[in-house]
Amino acid sequence: MSTIADNIAQVRSRIRAAEQAAQRTGQSVHLLAVSKTKPAQALREAYAAGVRDFGENYLQEALGKQAELTDLPLIWHFIGPIQSNKTRAIAEHFDWVHSVDRLKIAQRLSEQRPAGLPPLNICIQVNVSGEASKSGCTPADLPALAAAIGALPNLKLRGLMAIPEPTEDRAAQDAAFAAVQRLQASLDLPLDTLSMGMSHDLESAIAQGATWVRIGTALFGARDYSAG
Ligand SMILES: *Cc1c(COP(=O)(O)O)cnc(C)c1O
């Protein structure tokens, strides 16, 4: 069985190889370790292997791990669907939110971001797979949403996030990620972030301009939801 440290080394070399294949300079792609369903000890092991950024989908689970890991200087990214009644805790306990897809949520995050903390980094989740996915704003709604979020005081709009319909077909992966990159470029805003690519499609995402890849399974192994 491979350890988390071995897995991290393997993923880092996949990222490097994809950067080189795309003729992108080294270090332009950041690794977000997606630790949902995994215990705090797994995050400690990843930290020991140099990982600082962790992505969580479920608020209560994330808050529990944060309380166990206060001794480590971790950077927390919220990447799951957001209900209105969760925004205050997210605004208080995270550094990034990748999954904003409507203005009401962004307004609440801005209002509820505590004074004294830096602006909350935001990615707008965009749905480039149409009916296949319910999360994410439509490409048609994106320009107005981005302009409105960009004007909120306690948020820093960084870019876009997408989860295309899963496929092993490289051409289909490339087409979906390229569409996200085009949408980003079509916005007349100073954005520096494309959060796209997971364990099975990070090579395609990096070829199409990803700056964050969100990797769970390839680092921590398969998730077991039955354990609760
Ligand atoms: C679970 C999850 C990931 C990680 O997926 P893997 O296939 O395990 O790498 C990435 N992004 C989001 C939004 C997720 O929910």
The ligand as a MOL file (V3000), in Angstrom:
LIG
                    3D

  0  0  0     0  0            999 V3000
M  V30 BEGIN CTAB
M  V30 COUNTS 15 15 0 0 0
M  V30 BEGIN ATOM
M  V30 1 C -14.1890 15.4920 -4.2420 0
M  V30 2 C -13.8310 16.6760 -5.0730 0
M  V30 3 C -12.5800 16.7530 -5.7360 0
M  V30 4 C -11.5580 15.6450 -5.7430 0
M  V30 5 O -11.9110 14.6210 -6.6000 0
M  V30 6 P -10.9500 13.3540 -6.8640 0
M  V30 7 O -11.5220 12.7350 -8.0820 0
M  V30 8 O -11.0470 12.4870 -5.6570 0
M  V30 9 O -9.5720 13.8690 -7.0720 0
M  V30 10 C -12.3000 17.9160 -6.4270 0
M  V30 11 N -13.1740 18.9400 -6.4870 0
M  V30 12 C -14.3650 18.9030 -5.8680 0
M  V30 13 C -15.2730 20.0650 -5.9630 0
M  V30 14 C -14.7320 17.7690 -5.1560 0
M  V30 15 O -15.9340 17.7380 -4.5610 0
M  V30 END ATOM
M  V30 BEGIN BOND
M  V30 1 1 1 2
M  V30 2 1 2 3
M  V30 3 2 2 14
M  V30 4 1 3 4
M  V30 5 2 3 10
M  V30 6 1 4 5
M  V30 7 1 5 6
M  V30 8 2 6 7
M  V30 9 1 6 8
M  V30 10 1 6 9
M  V30 11 1 10 11
M  V30 12 2 11 12
M  V30 13 1 12 13
M  V30 14 1 12 14
M  V30 15 1 14 15
M  V30 END BOND
M  V30 END CTAB
M  END
